[in-house]
Amino acid sequence: MNTPDFVPARRVFFGFFLLLFMMLPSLSQATILKTKNLPELTQEADFIAVVSVESQLSLRDGPRNFIYTDYRLKVEELVYARSGLKLPQKDQHTVLRQIGGQIGDVEQSVIGTEDIKDLDRWVIFARLHKGRVYLLGMHQGGWFINEKEEVGPARRLSSPNTPESKWVPKATFLQKVRSLLKESGR
């Protein structure tokens, strides 16, 4: 089958598929998250609070019918709330939404969302959107509080060796956040 006419046709066919293969990655859509440090999280947040997770509910929502999980949070301590926004106060509740969750046997997950569990306690840096709060930078806006009352990075922090990944007493962490708020005039 190596006729003189067949060899160039095979090269063209191979070249076409190679070009198509090279174009496919550019057609995919992905979100790249910029790594945020504590000063950036503090500067960009609408809402900073110490919260406890009371419950969670996964549901389908949005134009693409994705699975989302809504977490009912109780505000233990309000650190910052942007003026002019309707945000919860101490001892009030709010809903934190993340993409992903499980409904029956169907699970949807997204790399970068935080692993939030009932009864967890967190310091959250969040944005308000349509009456719900969302963690800034997905997992980056969640700082876990352990049983020793120490604050550490989100469970999904990609680089656990960053300077901000050390566990510190909650009071020290919140003092740092308040200092950053004051420095930025917030």
BASE-500493 format. One record per residue (C-alpha): x, z, y; residue number from 1; chain. Coordinates in steps of 0.25 Angstrom, whole numbers, plus 5000, padded with zeros to 4 digits. Layout:
@c1->X&c3->Z&c2->Y&torfi->NUM&volum->A;
...
//
This chain:
@c1->5000&c3->5000&c2->5000&torfi->1&volum->A;
@c1->5012&c3->4999&c2->5010&torfi->2&volum->A;
@c1->5008&c3->4986&c2->5015&torfi->3&volum->A;
@c1->5014&c3->4983&c2->5029&torfi->4&volum->A;
@c1->5000&c3->4984&c2->5036&torfi->5&volum->A;
@c1->4997&c3->4997&c2->5029&torfi->6&volum->A;
@c1->5009&c3->5005&c2->5034&torfi->7&volum->A;
@c1->5006&c3->5004&c2->5049&torfi->8&volum->A;
@c1->4992&c3->5007&c2->5047&torfi->9&volum->A;
@c1->4996&c3->5020&c2->5039&torfi->10&volum->A;
@c1->5005&c3->5023&c2->5051&torfi->11&volum->A;
@c1->4994&c3->5022&c2->5061&torfi->12&volum->A;
@c1->4985&c3->5030&c2->5052&torfi->13&volum->A;
@c1->4995&c3->5041&c2->5051&torfi->14&volum->A;
@c1->4998&c3->5041&c2->5066&torfi->15&volum->A;
@c1->4983&c3->5042&c2->5069&torfi->16&volum->A;
@c1->4982&c3->5054&c2->5061&torfi->17&volum->A;
@c1->4994&c3->5060&c2->5066&torfi->18&volum->A;
@c1->4989&c3->5058&c2->5080&torfi->19&volum->A;
@c1->4976&c3->5064&c2->5077&torfi->20&volum->A;
@c1->4982&c3->5076&c2->5070&torfi->21&volum->A;
@c1->4990&c3->5079&c2->5082&torfi->22&volum->A;
@c1->4978&c3->5078&c2->5091&torfi->23&volum->A;
@c1->4970&c3->5088&c2->5083&torfi->24&volum->A;
@c1->4976&c3->5101&c2->5088&torfi->25&volum->A;
@c1->4973&c3->5097&c2->5103&torfi->26&volum->A;
@c1->4959&c3->5096&c2->5099&torfi->27&volum->A;
@c1->4957&c3->5110&c2->5095&torfi->28&volum->A;
@c1->4953&c3->5120&c2->5105&torfi->29&volum->A;
@c1->4960&c3->5134&c2->5105&torfi->30&volum->A;
@c1->4961&c3->5145&c2->5115&torfi->31&volum->A;
@c1->4975&c3->5151&c2->5118&torfi->32&volum->A;
@c1->4975&c3->5165&c2->5123&torfi->33&volum->A;
@c1->4986&c3->5169&c2->5133&torfi->34&volum->A;
@c1->4992&c3->5182&c2->5129&torfi->35&volum->A;
@c1->4987&c3->5193&c2->5139&torfi->36&volum->A;
@c1->4995&c3->5205&c2->5143&torfi->37&volum->A;
@c1->4989&c3->5218&c2->5148&torfi->38&volum->A;
@c1->4990&c3->5215&c2->5163&torfi->39&volum->A;
@c1->4983&c3->5201&c2->5160&torfi->40&volum->A;
@c1->4972&c3->5208&c2->5152&torfi->41&volum->A;
@c1->4970&c3->5218&c2->5163&torfi->42&volum->A;
@c1->4969&c3->5208&c2->5174&torfi->43&volum->A;
@c1->4959&c3->5198&c2->5167&torfi->44&volum->A;
@c1->4950&c3->5209&c2->5161&torfi->45&volum->A;
@c1->4936&c3->5210&c2->5166&torfi->46&volum->A;
@c1->4934&c3->5223&c2->5158&torfi->47&volum->A;
@c1->4944&c3->5233&c2->5152&torfi->48&volum->A;
@c1->4939&c3->5244&c2->5144&torfi->49&volum->A;
@c1->4941&c3->5254&c2->5132&torfi->50&volum->A;
@c1->4930&c3->5251&c2->5122&torfi->51&volum->A;
@c1->4926&c3->5254&c2->5109&torfi->52&volum->A;
@c1->4919&c3->5244&c2->5099&torfi->53&volum->A;
@c1->4905&c3->5249&c2->5095&torfi->54&volum->A;
@c1->4900&c3->5237&c2->5087&torfi->55&volum->A;
@c1->4902&c3->5222&c2->5085&torfi->56&volum->A;
@c1->4893&c3->5210&c2->5082&torfi->57&volum->A;
@c1->4897&c3->5196&c2->5078&torfi->58&volum->A;
@c1->4887&c3->5185&c2->5083&torfi->59&volum->A;
@c1->4887&c3->5170&c2->5085&torfi->60&volum->A;
@c1->4887&c3->5165&c2->5099&torfi->61&volum->A;
@c1->4890&c3->5154&c2->5109&torfi->62&volum->A;
@c1->4889&c3->5139&c2->5109&torfi->63&volum->A;
@c1->4898&c3->5138&c2->5096&torfi->64&volum->A;
@c1->4891&c3->5149&c2->5089&torfi->65&volum->A;
@c1->4904&c3->5157&c2->5087&torfi->66&volum->A;
@c1->4904&c3->5171&c2->5081&torfi->67&volum->A;
@c1->4907&c3->5182&c2->5092&torfi->68&volum->A;
@c1->4908&c3->5197&c2->5090&torfi->69&volum->A;
@c1->4902&c3->5206&c2->5101&torfi->70&volum->A;
@c1->4908&c3->5220&c2->5101&torfi->71&volum->A;
@c1->4900&c3->5231&c2->5107&torfi->72&volum->A;
@c1->4910&c3->5240&c2->5115&torfi->73&volum->A;
@c1->4909&c3->5253&c2->5122&torfi->74&volum->A;
@c1->4917&c3->5255&c2->5134&torfi->75&volum->A;
@c1->4925&c3->5268&c2->5133&torfi->76&volum->A;
@c1->4933&c3->5266&c2->5145&torfi->77&volum->A;
@c1->4932&c3->5256&c2->5156&torfi->78&volum->A;
@c1->4946&c3->5252&c2->5162&torfi->79&volum->A;
@c1->4942&c3->5240&c2->5170&torfi->80&volum->A;
@c1->4929&c3->5232&c2->5173&torfi->81&volum->A;
@c1->4930&c3->5220&c2->5183&torfi->82&volum->A;
@c1->4921&c3->5222&c2->5195&torfi->83&volum->A;
@c1->4908&c3->5214&c2->5196&torfi->84&volum->A;
@c1->4906&c3->5212&c2->5181&torfi->85&volum->A;
@c1->4896&c3->5220&c2->5172&torfi->86&volum->A;
@c1->4905&c3->5227&c2->5163&torfi->87&volum->A;
@c1->4903&c3->5240&c2->5154&torfi->88&volum->A;
@c1->4907&c3->5253&c2->5159&torfi->89&volum->A;
@c1->4912&c3->5265&c2->5151&torfi->90&volum->A;
@c1->4903&c3->5269&c2->5139&torfi->91&volum->A;
@c1->4895&c3->5256&c2->5140&torfi->92&volum->A;
@c1->4896&c3->5244&c2->5130&torfi->93&volum->A;
@c1->4900&c3->5230&c2->5131&torfi->94&volum->A;
@c1->4901&c3->5218&c2->5121&torfi->95&volum->A;
@c1->4915&c3->5212&c2->5118&torfi->96&volum->A;
@c1->4914&c3->5198&c2->5112&torfi->97&volum->A;
@c1->4924&c3->5191&c2->5104&torfi->98&volum->A;
@c1->4923&c3->5178&c2->5097&torfi->99&volum->A;
@c1->4923&c3->5179&c2->5081&torfi->100&volum->A;
@c1->4916&c3->5188&c2->5072&torfi->101&volum->A;
@c1->4909&c3->5189&c2->5059&torfi->102&volum->A;
@c1->4894&c3->5186&c2->5056&torfi->103&volum->A;
@c1->4891&c3->5188&c2->5041&torfi->104&volum->A;
@c1->4901&c3->5179&c2->5033&torfi->105&volum->A;
@c1->4905&c3->5171&c2->5045&torfi->106&volum->A;
@c1->4917&c3->5175&c2->5053&torfi->107&volum->A;
@c1->4923&c3->5169&c2->5065&torfi->108&volum->A;
@c1->4936&c3->5173&c2->5071&torfi->109&volum->A;
@c1->4945&c3->5169&c2->5082&torfi->110&volum->A;
@c1->4960&c3->5172&c2->5083&torfi->111&volum->A;
@c1->4962&c3->5181&c2->5095&torfi->112&volum->A;
@c1->4950&c3->5190&c2->5094&torfi->113&volum->A;
@c1->4951&c3->5205&c2->5093&torfi->114&volum->A;
@c1->4948&c3->5212&c2->5080&torfi->115&volum->A;
@c1->4938&c3->5222&c2->5086&torfi->116&volum->A;
@c1->4931&c3->5232&c2->5077&torfi->117&volum->A;
@c1->4920&c3->5243&c2->5079&torfi->118&volum->A;
@c1->4925&c3->5256&c2->5084&torfi->119&volum->A;
@c1->4938&c3->5250&c2->5090&torfi->120&volum->A;
@c1->4942&c3->5254&c2->5104&torfi->121&volum->A;
@c1->4949&c3->5244&c2->5113&torfi->122&volum->A;
@c1->4954&c3->5242&c2->5127&torfi->123&volum->A;
@c1->4948&c3->5229&c2->5131&torfi->124&volum->A;
@c1->4951&c3->5219&c2->5142&torfi->125&volum->A;
@c1->4939&c3->5210&c2->5143&torfi->126&volum->A;
@c1->4932&c3->5199&c2->5150&torfi->127&volum->A;
@c1->4917&c3->5199&c2->5153&torfi->128&volum->A;
@c1->4909&c3->5187&c2->5149&torfi->129&volum->A;
@c1->4894&c3->5186&c2->5148&torfi->130&volum->A;
@c1->4892&c3->5201&c2->5146&torfi->131&volum->A;
@c1->4903&c3->5203&c2->5136&torfi->132&volum->A;
@c1->4917&c3->5206&c2->5136&torfi->133&volum->A;
@c1->4928&c3->5198&c2->5130&torfi->134&volum->A;
@c1->4943&c3->5202&c2->5127&torfi->135&volum->A;
@c1->4953&c3->5196&c2->5136&torfi->136&volum->A;
@c1->4962&c3->5186&c2->5128&torfi->137&volum->A;
@c1->4953&c3->5189&c2->5116&torfi->138&volum->A;
@c1->4961&c3->5200&c2->5108&torfi->139&volum->A;
@c1->4971&c3->5203&c2->5120&torfi->140&volum->A;
@c1->4960&c3->5210&c2->5128&torfi->141&volum->A;
@c1->4958&c3->5221&c2->5117&torfi->142&volum->A;
@c1->4967&c3->5233&c2->5116&torfi->143&volum->A;
@c1->4964&c3->5242&c2->5104&torfi->144&volum->A;
@c1->4964&c3->5257&c2->5105&torfi->145&volum->A;
@c1->4968&c3->5264&c2->5092&torfi->146&volum->A;
@c1->4965&c3->5277&c2->5087&torfi->147&volum->A;
@c1->4976&c3->5284&c2->5094&torfi->148&volum->A;
@c1->4970&c3->5279&c2->5107&torfi->149&volum->A;
@c1->4981&c3->5269&c2->5109&torfi->150&volum->A;
@c1->4979&c3->5255&c2->5114&torfi->151&volum->A;
@c1->4985&c3->5243&c2->5108&torfi->152&volum->A;
@c1->4984&c3->5228&c2->5108&torfi->153&volum->A;
@c1->4973&c3->5220&c2->5101&torfi->154&volum->A;
@c1->4973&c3->5219&c2->5086&torfi->155&volum->A;
@c1->4975&c3->5204&c2->5088&torfi->156&volum->A;
@c1->4987&c3->5205&c2->5098&torfi->157&volum->A;
@c1->4995&c3->5193&c2->5093&torfi->158&volum->A;
@c1->5009&c3->5200&c2->5097&torfi->159&volum->A;
@c1->5009&c3->5214&c2->5094&torfi->160&volum->A;
@c1->5023&c3->5216&c2->5100&torfi->161&volum->A;
@c1->5019&c3->5214&c2->5114&torfi->162&volum->A;
@c1->5023&c3->5225&c2->5124&torfi->163&volum->A;
@c1->5008&c3->5228&c2->5126&torfi->164&volum->A;
@c1->5005&c3->5229&c2->5111&torfi->165&volum->A;
@c1->5010&c3->5244&c2->5110&torfi->166&volum->A;
@c1->5000&c3->5254&c2->5107&torfi->167&volum->A;
@c1->4998&c3->5263&c2->5120&torfi->168&volum->A;
@c1->4989&c3->5275&c2->5123&torfi->169&volum->A;
@c1->4975&c3->5270&c2->5128&torfi->170&volum->A;
@c1->4977&c3->5278&c2->5141&torfi->171&volum->A;
@c1->4991&c3->5272&c2->5144&torfi->172&volum->A;
@c1->4985&c3->5258&c2->5141&torfi->173&volum->A;
@c1->4973&c3->5260&c2->5150&torfi->174&volum->A;
@c1->4982&c3->5265&c2->5161&torfi->175&volum->A;
@c1->4990&c3->5252&c2->5160&torfi->176&volum->A;
@c1->4978&c3->5244&c2->5161&torfi->177&volum->A;
@c1->4973&c3->5252&c2->5173&torfi->178&volum->A;
@c1->4986&c3->5250&c2->5180&torfi->179&volum->A;
@c1->4986&c3->5235&c2->5177&torfi->180&volum->A;
@c1->4972&c3->5235&c2->5183&torfi->181&volum->A;
@c1->4976&c3->5242&c2->5195&torfi->182&volum->A;
@c1->4989&c3->5233&c2->5197&torfi->183&volum->A;
@c1->4980&c3->5221&c2->5197&torfi->184&volum->A;
@c1->4970&c3->5227&c2->5207&torfi->185&volum->A;
@c1->4958&c3->5228&c2->5197&torfi->186&volum->A;
//
